[in-house]
Amino acid sequence: MDTSAARVHEQIRVRLAAAVGADAADLGRIAEEAALRLHRSGQEPDFEVSSANFATDPFFVCADRYWRQRFADSPSSDTALACARWIAAHTAAGCRSAVREQWALGNGFINRSHLETR
């Protein structure tokens, strides 16, 4: 990872860590801003997700928002494969199946009009 990408990731990690314990509105806003920054820079999140809790885990919310944006921009099996690889590499074993289930259901719902046949 080049130094500018590493700097972006470090800034995002610091910002998300500071959001732990924030109220839901602030946590969501901070996570959304971080996800958009990653997406616009063409970088996947490089942190590990250790829970599947939308109410308290800014890292999980950021990753969720990032992948939602990726699927919105490119609803394809390639995006699904990239997401599955990211989950395998960046989620703690104890929450991996919960993350997979939530994202599979959520992204399936969001993208059903792009991928389902009439």
Stockholm file with secondary structure:
# STOCKHOLM 1.0

chainA/1-118         MDTSAARVHEQIRVRLAAAVGADAADLGRIAEEAALRLHRSGQEPDFEVSSANFATDPFFVCADRYWRQRFADSPSSDTALACARWIAAHTAAGCRSAVREQWALGNGFINRSHLETR
#=GR chainA/1-118 SS CCHHHHHHHHHHHHHHHHTTTCCHHHHHHHHHHHHHHHHHHTCCCCSCBCCCCTTTCHHHHHHHHHHHHHHHHCCSHHHHHHHHHHHHHHBCTTTHHHHHHHHHHHHHHHHHHHHSCC
#=GC SS_cons         CCHHHHHHHHHHHHHHHHTTTCCHHHHHHHHHHHHHHHHHHTCCCCSCBCCCCTTTCHHHHHHHHHHHHHHHHCCSHHHHHHHHHHHHHHBCTTTHHHHHHHHHHHHHHHHHHHHSCC
//
